Amino acid sequence: MVAEEAKMSSINAPDSRVNVLIRLVGIMFFVLGAALTYLTYEEAAAATLVPALIPVLYLLSSMLMVAGFAALIARYKESGAPKA
């Protein structure tokens, strides 16, 4: 029974590494989007940003945050026939 568990964990090891990498990229995207939102808000409040750029920057930051959130909840599954 222990050998089967060890075999299953070694089979899933690359999948778990890919899942961790996807989640790290998701966190980076989410943090980048949040930082862009905050900086856009600060610059708009200080009136140093061109008003026409504000909606574009908010849209870009919201897209980054949505992509980051999607990567955070995504799971990688290898497709194809099971390996023997």
N, C-alpha and C positions, 0 to 999 in steps of 0.2 A: 504494500500500500504506500509506503514511504517512497519507493522507487517511482511509482506512478505519479505522485505529487511532484517529485523532483523533475520528472520528465515533462509534466505539464507546465511547470514554471519556466523551464528552459525553452520550451516551445513558445511561450508567450512573452519571453524577454524582449525580443525585437519589437513586438507590438507595444509593449509597455513603454519602451524608449521612444517610439514614435508618438504615442499618446502624450508623453511628458513634453516632447518637443512642440507638438501642436498647441498644447496648453500654454507653454512659455511664449510662443509667438502670439497667442491670443491675449495674454496678459500685456505684452508689449504694445500691441495694437490698441487695446483698451486704455492703457495709461497714456499713450501718445494722443489718442482722441480726446481724453479728458484734459490733458495739458493744453492741447490746442484750443479747446473750448474755454478754459480758464484764461489763457493768454488773450484770446479774442475778446472776451468780456472785459478784461482789464484795459486793453488798448482802446476798445470802443468807449469805455467810461472816461478815459483820459483824452478822448477826442483826437488821438494821434493816428488813427487808422482811417483809410478812405472808406466812407460809408457804403460804397457799392461793393466792397469786398467782404463786408461783415456776413451777409447771408451765405456767400460761397464758402467762407471759412467755417461757419456753423454747419453747413451741409457736409463738408469734408470731414469735420471732426465727428459728426454723428455717424457717417459711413464707417469711419475707422472704429468707432466704439461698437457698432453693430457687428462688423466683421470680427472684432476681438471677442465679443460675447459669443458669437457662433463658433469660433475656434475653441473657446473655453468649454462649451457643452458638446463638442464633436467627439466622436470616437472613431478610431481607425480600426478597420477590420480587413484582413487580407482576404481577397476573393480567390476563387479557384478551388481546385480539388485539394482535399486534405493531404498533408504529407505523411508518408508512412515511416 
